[in-house]
Amino acid sequence: MDITTANGGYIVQSPDVAFTYKTDDKVRDFDKYKKEGDLSLDWNDKLNFIGDFIVYAYGNNNDLPSILKDIVQRNYIAPGLLRKKAQLLWGSGPSLYKEEFSDGMKKRMWQEDLEIQTWLDSWGYIEYLLNLCEDYQYIQGGMTKFELRKGSMFGNSYIKKLEHIQPDKGRLARRRTAVSLKPTHVITNDWSFKSVNSITDYKVYSMFNPLDPFARPNAVLYSNLYSFCSDYYSVPEIYGSLEWLNRSTAVPLIFKAMSLNSINLKFHITSPQIYWDNKRDEIKVNCTKKGIEYKEEFLLTFQREFLTKIGEVLAGDSNSGKYLHTINSLYVDGHNIMEYGWKIEVIDQKVKDFVTSQIEISQRADYALSAGIGINPALGGVSDTGKANGGSEQYYALINYLNTGVDIPEFIICKAINYAIKANWPNKNLKIGFHHNIPEKQENISPESRIKNSDTL
């Protein structure tokens, strides 16, 4: 019997039977921050304590950015859609500008300033803005550390550089003795606490005050898009699409199993993660009794042996009348009662109908993800035929995006750098933003200058 790892699951095959197997991650991953039944997003009472500070958790287990990264990056389309949004926002890159009013309209007058540009180049502003563009697509916000030049506290005030802080490292906090619940500090740390040093090696920064930008030698700004009735952190736009994301991630596993050595796939089995969590605890107890150190490979070995037994039960004509007995468990979480159990789905051997249904599910998931991420399917390359959308459709989708989808993200991403420019050069009245070249319709361009042999932008 051959057991192959594929897309986080397994493909089990023998001469008599083949099936796919995966673990349902809802209990460990998705439901950490989305409770089944009430769609709870209330993290306000999820507090952590470190040193003299109370830390506001980002997610029910203070690991929402990390979980979101894992779920998104396992999917075949979501990372590309998010990257496409970042590219559309970036346009032709960041540039300095001055705002002016003309004929009742606000216009940007793009500028060059050698002094400010030299400062920007000195600390790598391109990479900094690229990182914040990426953060914004995932969690609609980002953190920036301000570092002052030496001597700024004694009349030589000047912001030397800005530094990007990864979303999984920075958390809002306040002192335990503070009367107000409003965050006053940002703490950077390894919040997974993979090492003992994480308990002591954290760093504390005051929050940046734009009204007094030189008050601290180092300060941090959390710039984010406000989410309705959320006190501290932004709720990711993709949050509501995570169920669709999980559905689209599962489809390639089944297709790979069907094409692998042309096997005749009969079953798709899903087990609850809580089963393996309990089994891990059981193995740990046995290791303690035997006086040996637990290793994760013990659980993996047990899992493979377990899959082999399942294959033996399902395989062969001699097992006529075969069955698997499973027990569904009820799990109480607050006011919610959730059911967890094994699922064994028999795959219809009418392969064409089965494949067609899976493709339809995948296509519907793609459209749902595109809507949840907030990118027009024509711009994200999502179509029901798998071909590129027409140039006219892409053109109007792009114009609509540039008119409605750029200003707010740009404001959040460039907030810190524009505060710094204003603090260092208060009289120049310059800001930084993303420059976009507005494309012309092909019909308005002379024939010799049009895009050749292509119906796309």
C-alpha positions in Angstrom: 0.0 0.0 0.0 1.4 3.4 -1.1 0.7 6.6 1.0 1.6 9.8 -0.7 1.5 13.3 0.8 -0.3 15.9 -1.3 -1.5 19.5 -0.5 -1.5 18.9 3.2 -3.4 15.6 2.9 -2.8 12.0 1.8 -3.5 9.9 -1.2 -3.7 6.2 -0.2 -3.7 3.6 -3.0 -3.4 -0.2 -3.2 -4.3 -2.6 -6.0 -7.9 -2.8 -4.7 -8.7 0.6 -3.4 -7.7 4.3 -3.5 -8.9 7.2 -1.4 -7.9 10.7 -0.4 -7.6 11.8 3.2 -7.3 15.2 4.8 -7.8 16.7 8.3 -10.4 19.3 8.8 -8.5 22.4 10.1 -11.6 24.3 11.3 -11.1 23.5 15.0 -7.4 24.6 15.1 -7.3 27.3 12.5 -10.5 28.8 11.2 -12.4 28.7 14.4 -9.7 30.3 16.4 -11.1 33.6 15.2 -14.4 32.7 13.7 -16.7 30.9 16.0 -19.1 28.6 14.3 -22.7 29.7 14.7 -22.4 33.3 15.8 -19.5 34.6 13.6 -18.0 36.2 16.6 -15.3 38.8 16.0 -15.1 40.2 19.5 -11.5 40.1 20.5 -11.7 43.0 22.9 -11.8 40.8 26.0 -8.9 38.7 24.8 -6.0 40.2 26.8 -2.5 39.0 27.3 -0.1 40.1 30.0 3.6 40.6 29.5 5.8 42.5 32.0 3.9 45.7 33.1 1.7 45.7 30.1 -1.7 44.5 28.9 -1.5 43.3 25.3 -4.5 43.5 23.0 -4.9 40.2 21.2 -5.2 40.2 17.4 -7.6 37.3 17.0 -9.0 35.0 19.7 -5.6 33.4 20.1 -3.5 36.5 19.2 -2.3 34.9 16.0 -4.7 36.0 13.3 -2.0 37.3 10.9 -0.1 34.0 11.1 -3.3 31.9 10.6 -4.4 34.1 7.7 -1.0 33.7 6.1 -1.2 29.9 6.3 -4.7 29.6 5.0 -4.2 32.0 2.1 -0.8 30.7 1.0 -2.1 27.1 0.8 -4.7 28.2 -1.8 -3.9 28.3 -5.5 -5.6 31.6 -6.4 -5.8 33.8 -3.3 -2.1 34.8 -3.2 -2.2 35.8 -6.8 -5.3 37.9 -6.4 -3.9 39.7 -3.4 -0.6 40.4 -5.2 -2.5 41.7 -8.2 -4.3 44.2 -5.9 -0.9 45.3 -4.6 0.4 45.8 -8.2 -2.7 47.7 -9.2 -2.3 50.0 -6.2 1.4 50.5 -6.8 0.8 51.6 -10.4 4.1 53.1 -11.7 5.4 53.6 -8.2 5.6 56.2 -5.4 6.2 59.8 -6.2 6.1 63.2 -4.5 3.2 65.5 -5.3 1.5 68.7 -4.3 -2.3 69.1 -4.2 -3.9 72.0 -6.1 -7.4 73.0 -7.0 -8.3 73.9 -10.5 -11.7 74.5 -12.0 -13.3 73.2 -8.8 -11.4 69.9 -8.9 -8.5 68.7 -6.7 -5.5 67.7 -8.8 -2.1 66.3 -8.0 0.9 68.1 -9.3 3.8 65.6 -9.4 7.0 67.1 -8.1 10.7 66.4 -7.8 12.6 67.4 -4.6 16.2 66.4 -4.3 16.4 66.9 -0.5 13.4 64.7 0.3 14.4 62.2 -2.4 17.9 61.8 -0.9 16.3 61.2 2.5 13.9 58.6 1.1 16.7 56.8 -0.7 18.9 56.7 2.4 16.7 54.2 4.2 15.1 52.2 1.4 11.6 53.7 1.1 10.7 51.5 -1.9 11.0 48.2 0.0 9.3 49.8 3.0 6.2 50.8 0.9 6.2 47.5 -0.9 6.0 45.7 2.5 3.1 47.9 3.6 1.3 47.4 0.3 1.5 43.6 0.9 0.3 44.0 4.6 -2.6 46.1 3.6 -4.0 43.5 1.1 -4.1 40.9 3.9 -5.1 42.9 7.0 -5.9 46.4 5.9 -3.2 48.0 8.0 0.4 48.0 9.0 2.9 49.2 11.6 5.8 51.6 11.2 8.7 52.4 13.6 10.0 56.0 13.6 13.7 56.4 14.4 15.0 59.9 15.2 18.5 61.2 14.5 20.8 61.4 17.4 20.4 64.8 19.0 16.8 65.2 18.1 15.9 65.5 21.8 18.1 68.5 22.1 16.8 70.8 19.4 18.2 69.0 16.4 14.8 67.4 15.6 14.8 65.1 12.5 13.3 61.8 11.7 16.1 59.7 10.4 14.3 56.7 8.9 11.2 54.5 9.0 11.1 50.8 9.6 8.4 48.3 8.7 7.2 46.0 11.5 5.8 42.6 10.5 2.1 42.1 11.4 2.8 38.9 13.3 5.3 40.7 15.5 3.6 44.0 16.6 0.7 44.2 19.1 -1.1 47.2 20.7 -0.8 47.5 24.4 -1.2 49.7 27.5 0.2 49.7 31.0 -1.6 47.6 33.6 -2.0 50.7 35.8 -3.6 52.8 33.0 -7.1 54.0 33.7 -8.0 54.5 30.0 -8.5 51.4 27.8 -7.0 53.1 24.8 -3.7 51.6 23.6 -0.7 53.7 24.3 2.2 51.4 23.3 3.2 48.9 20.7 5.1 45.7 21.8 7.1 43.7 19.3 7.8 40.1 20.1 7.6 36.5 18.9 4.0 35.9 20.0 4.1 32.2 19.2 6.5 31.9 22.2 8.5 29.3 20.4 11.5 30.0 22.6 11.8 30.9 26.3 13.5 34.2 25.3 10.2 35.4 23.9 9.0 36.0 27.5 11.8 38.5 28.2 13.2 39.7 24.8 10.1 41.8 23.8 10.5 45.5 22.9 8.1 48.3 24.0 7.5 51.5 22.0 5.3 54.5 22.7 2.7 55.1 20.0 3.7 57.8 17.5 2.0 61.2 18.1 1.8 63.3 14.9 1.2 66.4 16.9 4.5 65.9 18.7 6.6 63.8 16.3 9.9 64.3 18.0 8.7 63.4 21.5 10.4 59.9 21.5 13.6 58.7 19.9 11.6 55.7 18.7 7.9 55.4 18.3 5.5 53.2 16.4 2.4 54.1 14.3 -0.4 51.6 13.7 -2.1 52.8 10.5 -5.2 50.9 9.6 -8.6 51.0 8.0 -11.3 51.2 10.7 -13.6 48.1 10.9 -17.1 48.7 12.0 -17.4 48.3 15.8 -13.9 47.0 16.1 -12.0 48.9 18.8 -8.3 48.1 18.1 -7.5 46.1 15.0 -8.9 45.9 11.4 -10.9 42.9 10.5 -9.4 41.5 7.2 -11.5 41.9 4.1 -10.9 38.3 3.2 -12.2 37.0 6.5 -15.7 36.3 5.2 -14.4 34.4 2.2 -12.3 31.9 4.2 -14.9 29.1 3.9 -14.8 29.5 0.1 -11.1 29.6 0.2 -11.0 26.3 2.1 -13.3 24.7 -0.5 -11.2 25.7 -3.4 -8.0 24.5 -1.7 -9.5 21.0 -1.3 -10.3 20.5 -5.0 -6.7 20.1 -6.3 -6.0 17.3 -3.8 -8.9 15.2 -5.2 -7.8 15.9 -8.8 -4.2 15.0 -8.1 -5.3 11.7 -6.6 -7.5 10.9 -9.7 -4.7 11.6 -12.1 -1.9 9.9 -10.1 -1.1 6.7 -12.0 -4.7 6.8 -13.3 -6.0 5.4 -10.1 -9.7 4.8 -9.6 -10.5 7.0 -6.7 -13.4 5.7 -4.5 -13.5 7.7 -1.3 -12.6 11.0 0.2 -12.2 10.9 4.0 -12.0 13.8 6.3 -11.1 13.6 10.0 -11.6 16.3 12.7 -8.4 17.9 13.9 -9.6 17.5 17.5 -9.3 13.7 17.1 -5.6 14.1 16.4 -5.1 16.7 19.1 -6.5 14.2 21.6 -4.4 11.4 20.1 -1.3 13.5 20.5 -2.0 14.1 24.1 -2.6 10.4 24.6 0.8 9.5 23.0 2.5 12.2 25.2 1.0 10.5 28.3 2.3 7.1 27.2 5.7 8.6 26.5 5.8 10.1 30.0 4.9 6.7 31.5 7.7 5.0 29.5 10.2 7.7 30.4 10.9 8.8 26.8 10.7 12.2 25.1 7.7 12.8 22.8 8.4 13.5 19.2 5.9 14.7 16.6 7.0 11.8 14.3 5.3 9.4 16.8 1.9 10.9 15.8 2.8 10.9 12.1 3.7 7.2 12.3 0.4 6.4 14.1 -1.5 8.4 11.4 0.1 6.4 8.6 -0.6 3.1 10.4 -4.2 4.2 10.9 -4.6 5.0 7.2 -3.2 1.6 6.3 -5.9 0.0 8.5 -8.6 2.1 6.8 -7.3 1.0 3.4 -7.5 -2.7 4.5 -11.1 -2.3 5.6 -12.1 -0.6 2.4 -10.2 -2.8 0.0 -11.0 -6.0 -1.7 -14.0 -8.2 -2.5 -13.4 -10.3 0.6 -14.5 -7.3 2.7 -18.0 -7.5 1.4 -20.3 -5.7 3.8 -17.4 -3.7 5.1 -18.0 -0.6 7.2 -16.2 2.0 9.3 -17.7 3.0 12.6 -17.2 6.6 13.7 -18.6 8.6 16.6 -19.5 12.2 16.3 -18.6 14.4 19.3 -20.3 17.5 20.7 -18.1 20.4 21.7 -19.5 23.2 23.8 -17.9 26.7 23.2 -19.7 29.3 25.2 -23.3 29.4 24.0 -22.5 27.3 20.9 -22.7 23.5 20.6 -20.6 22.2 17.7 -20.4 18.7 16.3 -17.2 17.1 15.2 -16.8 13.8 13.5 -15.4 11.8 10.6 -16.8 12.1 7.1 -16.4 9.4 4.5 -17.7 10.5 1.1 -18.1 8.0 -1.6 -16.9 9.4 -4.9 -19.3 8.6 -7.8 -17.4 6.6 -10.4 -19.0 8.6 -13.1 -15.8 10.5 -13.4 -17.0 13.1 -15.9 -19.9 14.2 -13.7 -17.7 14.2 -10.6 -15.0 16.3 -12.3 -17.5 18.7 -13.7 -19.1 19.2 -10.3 -15.7 19.8 -8.7 -14.8 22.4 -11.4 -18.1 24.2 -10.8 -17.3 24.4 -7.1 -13.8 25.6 -7.8 -15.1 28.3 -10.2 -17.8 29.5 -7.7 -15.1 29.6 -5.0 -12.9 31.7 -7.3 -15.6 34.3 -7.9 -16.5 34.4 -4.2 -12.8 34.9 -3.3 -12.5 37.6 -5.9 -15.5 39.4 -4.5 -14.3 39.0 -0.9 -10.8 40.2 -1.7 -12.3 43.2 -3.5 -10.9 42.8 -7.0 -12.9 42.8 -10.2 -12.7 39.3 -11.9 -11.6 41.0 -15.1 -8.6 42.5 -13.3 -7.8 39.3 -11.3 -7.9 37.0 -14.3 -10.9 35.1 -13.0 -13.2 33.8 -15.7 -15.6 30.9 -16.1 -13.7 29.8 -19.3 -10.2 30.1 -18.0 -9.4 32.7 -20.7 -8.5 36.3 -20.3 -11.4 38.8 -20.2 -11.8 41.1 -23.1 -9.8 44.3 -23.3 -12.9 46.5 -23.1 -14.0 44.8 -19.9 -10.6 45.1 -18.4 -10.4 48.7 -19.4 -13.6 49.8 -17.6 -12.8 47.7 -14.6 -9.4 49.4 -14.3 -10.9 52.9 -14.7 -13.5 52.1 -12.0 -10.7 50.8 -9.7 -8.5 53.9 -10.2 -11.5 56.1 -9.4 -12.7 54.3 -6.3 -10.2 51.8 -5.0 -6.9 53.7 -4.6 -7.3 56.7 -2.4 -8.1 55.1 0.9 -5.5 52.3 0.7 -2.9 54.8 -0.3 -3.8 57.1 2.6 -3.3 54.2 5.1 -0.1 52.9 3.5 1.5 56.3 3.1 0.3 57.7 6.4 3.5 57.2 8.3 5.9 58.4 5.6 3.8 61.5 5.0 3.8 62.3 8.7 7.6 62.1 8.6 7.9 64.3 5.5 5.6 66.9 7.2 7.7 66.8 10.4 11.0 67.1 8.7 10.0 69.7 6.0 6.9 71.5 7.4 7.0 74.3 4.8 7.3 72.2 1.6 3.7 71.0 1.6 4.6 67.8 -0.2 3.2 64.3 0.1 4.0 60.9 -1.4 1.5 58.8 -3.3 1.3 56.2 -6.0 1.4 57.5 -9.6 -0.9 55.8 -12.2 -0.8 56.1 -15.9 -4.4 56.1 -17.2 -4.6 53.9 -20.3 -6.3 55.0 -23.4 -8.9 52.9 -25.2 -7.5 51.2 -28.3 -10.1 52.9 -30.5 -8.7 56.3 -29.5 -5.1 55.3 -30.5 -3.8 55.4 -34.0 -3.7 51.9 -35.6 0.1 51.7 -35.8 0.4 52.4 -32.0 -2.2 49.9 -30.8 -1.5 46.7 -29.0 -1.0 43.9 -31.6 -2.5 40.4 -31.5 -4.0 40.8 -28.1 -7.4 41.6 -26.6 -6.0 42.4 -23.2 -4.6 45.5 -21.7 
